[in-house]
């Protein structure tokens, strides 16, 4: 029996009477099963996905965004190291056109990387109410485990008769 992934009510076509809304295919489940997000996680995203537009990032699953946040922070750290190298080169050789060009490039890249981190953090904060200070493998594994556990409990109500 097709059921609503939010309330487990039986549905006709794609409409849930309890929720009073038309359901997307991804929200139509079978026999009271919960929405299943963990199976959508196919592994760590490609690093280039960090550069998606904000609108595209907002469409991604939260677990995907958590992985991208880790990547975005890593990219920002790499760009910051480039800035430090530029400062060292300036101190050793004095300012010249190449170093000045590198300064502008590293500043622009660092600003862009920082803003991308902020975008991803704020999308996650909007969904979870916070964003993690560190996104470690342990954090991601625990998050996935919690997703899987929450899907195991079916939404089922026993009918009682008086």
C-alpha positions in Angstrom: 0.0 0.0 0.0 1.3 3.4 -0.9 1.7 5.6 2.2 2.8 9.2 2.9 6.5 9.3 3.9 5.6 12.0 6.5 2.6 10.7 8.3 2.1 7.1 7.0 -1.4 7.7 5.9 -2.7 5.7 3.0 -2.7 7.9 -0.1 -4.8 8.1 -3.2 -2.8 8.9 -6.3 -0.2 11.4 -4.9 -2.4 13.3 -2.5 -2.2 12.9 1.3 -5.4 13.9 3.0 -3.8 14.2 6.5 -1.0 16.4 5.3 -3.3 18.1 2.8 -0.7 18.2 0.0 0.4 16.6 -3.2 3.5 14.4 -2.6 6.6 14.1 -4.8 7.5 10.6 -5.8 10.4 10.6 -3.2 7.8 11.1 -0.4 5.6 8.2 -1.4 6.6 5.2 0.6 5.3 1.6 1.1 3.5 0.3 4.2 4.4 3.1 6.6 8.1 3.2 5.9 9.9 6.4 6.7 11.6 8.6 4.2 14.9 7.0 3.3 17.7 9.4 3.1 20.7 7.2 4.0 20.4 5.1 0.8 20.7 8.3 -1.2 24.2 8.9 0.1 26.5 7.3 -2.5 29.8 8.3 -1.0 31.8 11.4 -0.8 31.1 14.1 -3.4 33.7 15.3 -5.9 35.6 18.3 -4.7 34.4 20.5 -7.6 30.9 20.3 -6.3 31.9 22.9 -3.7 31.7 25.5 -6.5 28.1 24.9 -7.3 25.8 27.9 -7.1 23.9 28.5 -3.8 20.6 27.4 -5.5 22.2 24.1 -6.5 23.7 23.6 -3.1 20.3 24.2 -1.4 18.9 21.2 -3.4 21.5 18.7 -2.0 20.9 16.4 0.9 22.3 17.5 4.2 24.8 14.6 4.4 26.1 15.7 1.0 26.4 19.2 2.3 28.3 18.1 5.4 30.9 16.4 3.2 31.1 19.5 1.0 31.6 21.6 4.1 34.7 19.6 4.9 36.0 20.0 1.4 35.2 23.7 1.3 37.1 24.2 4.6 40.0 22.2 3.2 40.1 24.4 0.1 40.0 27.6 2.2 42.9 26.3 4.3 45.0 25.6 1.1 44.3 29.1 -0.2 45.3 30.5 3.2 48.6 28.7 3.0 49.2 30.3 -0.4 48.6 33.7 1.2 51.2 32.9 3.8 53.7 31.8 1.1 53.1 35.1 -0.7 53.9 37.0 2.5 57.1 35.1 2.9 58.1 35.7 -0.6 57.4 39.4 -0.2 59.6 39.5 2.9 62.5 37.8 1.2 62.4 39.5 -2.2 60.6 42.7 -1.7 57.4 43.6 -3.5 57.4 43.2 -7.3 54.7 42.9 -10.0 54.6 39.1 -9.8 54.2 39.1 -6.0 51.6 41.8 -6.2 49.7 39.8 -8.8 49.9 36.8 -6.6 48.7 38.9 -3.6 45.5 39.9 -5.5 44.9 36.4 -6.7 45.3 34.8 -3.3 43.1 37.4 -1.6 40.3 37.0 -4.2 40.6 33.2 -3.9 40.6 33.3 -0.1 37.5 35.6 0.0 35.7 33.3 -2.5 36.6 30.2 -0.5 35.5 31.8 2.8 32.2 32.9 1.3 31.6 29.4 0.0 32.2 27.9 3.4 29.7 30.4 4.9 27.1 29.5 2.3 27.3 25.8 3.1 27.5 26.4 6.8 24.3 28.5 6.7 22.4 26.0 4.6 23.3 23.4 7.1 22.4 25.7 10.0 19.1 26.4 8.4 18.3 22.7 8.3 19.9 21.5 11.6 19.8 24.6 13.7 23.6 24.6 13.9 26.7 23.7 11.8 29.4 21.5 13.1 32.7 23.0 14.1 34.6 20.0 12.7 33.4 17.5 10.1 35.4 14.4 10.8 35.0 10.9 9.5 33.7 9.9 12.9 31.1 12.7 12.8 29.9 11.6 9.3 29.8 8.0 10.2 27.7 8.8 13.3 25.4 10.9 11.2 24.9 8.2 8.7 24.3 5.6 11.4 21.6 7.9 13.0 19.9 8.3 9.6 19.8 4.5 9.1 18.5 3.9 12.6 15.7 6.4 12.2 14.6 4.7 9.0 14.2 1.3 10.7 11.3 2.3 12.9 8.1 2.0 10.8 5.2 4.4 11.4 2.5 2.0 12.5 -0.5 2.5 14.6 -2.4 -0.3 16.2 -6.1 0.0 15.9 -8.0 -0.6 19.1 -11.6 -1.5 19.4 -13.9 -0.5 22.3 
